[in-house]
Amino acid sequence: MARWGGFGVTFRQMFGRRVTTEYPEEKRPKPARFHGRHVLNRYEDGMEKCIGCELCAGVCPARCIYVRGADNPPDDPVSPGERYGFIYEINYLRCIHCDLCVEACPTEAITESKLFEFSFTSRRDAIYTKDELLVDDEGRARRLPWEHWVGNEDEWTSGWVRATAPSGRAAYEGQVAWSPELGFGTRPAETCQSEGAEVVDAEAG
């Protein structure tokens, strides 16, 4: 009879409550500050936020970002400033998703989505160019064939608040932290940063 005891455990679990998700068709919800695949954002008028300052490349500890700026064409400017990001590349074979590039960016041009599933078949695919990183005309991330997107994992690309900026302090709760974005407008102000709100959230969870 001992040999059948193990089957009893199996059959009981078959009819019990499932604790796993039906991956890859379903994904677990990601935290607001989850570090996923990067996107290059645009302003509401369609102009690019990147000004080619190269601060993101300079702060990157993995040296995975390559940026080269160029002067804006006077008759057809790409960004509001004097310069724009002419070349922008991220090597995802090196990226550690530390988000220091997001911290360093002065114009909030580079942020991250919630996507983290990549299935590269070549090294070339792992090096994302500006055409692949720049959001489309609706402000959404460009979904590439080797990425596994489910739902709106590019909905809150600016949900990650800068930890060292004033917007991360409880005293600044309720203030808008991000400039308007194409397709999303002005993001709502951050909440639950004060000590009392954090306690309430913890109890509710």
RANOR-V940258 format. One record per helix or strand of 3 or more residues. SS is the DSSP state (2 for helix, 1 for strand). FROM is the first residue (numbers start at 0). LEN is the number of residues. If there is no record, write none. Layout:
BEGIN
ss:SS from:FROM len:LEN
ss:SS from:FROM len:LEN
END
This chain:
BEGIN
ss:2 from:1 len:13
ss:1 from:37 len:3
ss:2 from:54 len:5
ss:1 from:64 len:7
ss:1 from:82 len:9
ss:2 from:99 len:5
ss:1 from:109 len:3
ss:2 from:122 len:4
ss:2 from:129 len:4
ss:2 from:165 len:3
ss:2 from:169 len:3
ss:2 from:194 len:10
END
